[in-house]
Amino acid sequence: MTMKTIVEGNLEVTKEYKYFECLNCGWIGKADKTEYTYCGDQREGDSWYVKCPCCGHKAYDIQQRHRLSQIVDKEIRMQQRKSNYWENR
């Protein structure tokens, strides 16, 4: 017995997309798993990049940029607390 297709599937749903932003020209877009490259390390965690189609620079995944900005914001707040602590003594 051979299989018969009743309803065609949508392969677009099975793709793993990530969203990217170029800090050089401001391009924002998405790419599937075959188009992006892994570039993470143990200190900063997993990250990926694509070559920006507009200017050719590396465009990094938006989730990684958000995580990094959270870390930087936390460090800035800690430095401000330390300086406020010493100023008020």
Backbone hydrogen bonds, N-H to C=O, Kabsch-Sander energy under -0.5 kcal/mol:
donor,donor_aa,acceptor,acceptor_aa,energy
11,L,9,G,-0.7
13,V,10,N,-1.3
14,T,11,L,-0.7
15,K,11,L,-0.5
15,K,12,E,-0.8
17,Y,15,K,-0.9
18,K,31,A,-2.0
20,F,29,G,-3.3
21,E,60,Y,-2.2
22,C,27,W,-2.8
23,L,21,E,-0.6
23,L,58,K,-0.5
26,G,22,C,-1.4
29,G,20,F,-2.1
31,A,18,K,-2.3
35,E,32,D,-2.4
36,Y,32,D,-0.9
37,T,49,Y,-2.6
39,C,47,S,-2.9
40,G,47,S,-0.6
41,D,45,G,-1.5
45,G,41,D,-1.6
49,Y,37,T,-2.1
50,V,59,A,-2.1
52,C,50,V,-0.6
52,C,57,H,-3.3
56,G,52,C,-1.4
59,A,50,V,-3.1
60,Y,21,E,-1.2
60,Y,58,K,-0.5
61,D,48,W,-2.0
62,I,19,Y,-2.8
65,R,61,D,-1.8
66,H,62,I,-2.3
67,R,63,Q,-2.2
68,L,64,Q,-2.5
69,S,65,R,-2.3
70,Q,66,H,-1.9
71,I,67,R,-1.9
72,V,68,L,-2.5
73,D,69,S,-2.5
74,K,70,Q,-2.2
75,E,71,I,-2.3
76,I,72,V,-2.4
77,R,73,D,-2.4
78,M,74,K,-2.2
79,Q,75,E,-2.2
80,Q,76,I,-2.3
81,R,77,R,-2.2
82,K,78,M,-2.2
83,S,79,Q,-2.3
84,N,80,Q,-2.5
85,Y,81,R,-2.3
86,W,82,K,-2.1
87,E,83,S,-2.0
88,N,84,N,-1.7
89,R,86,W,-0.7
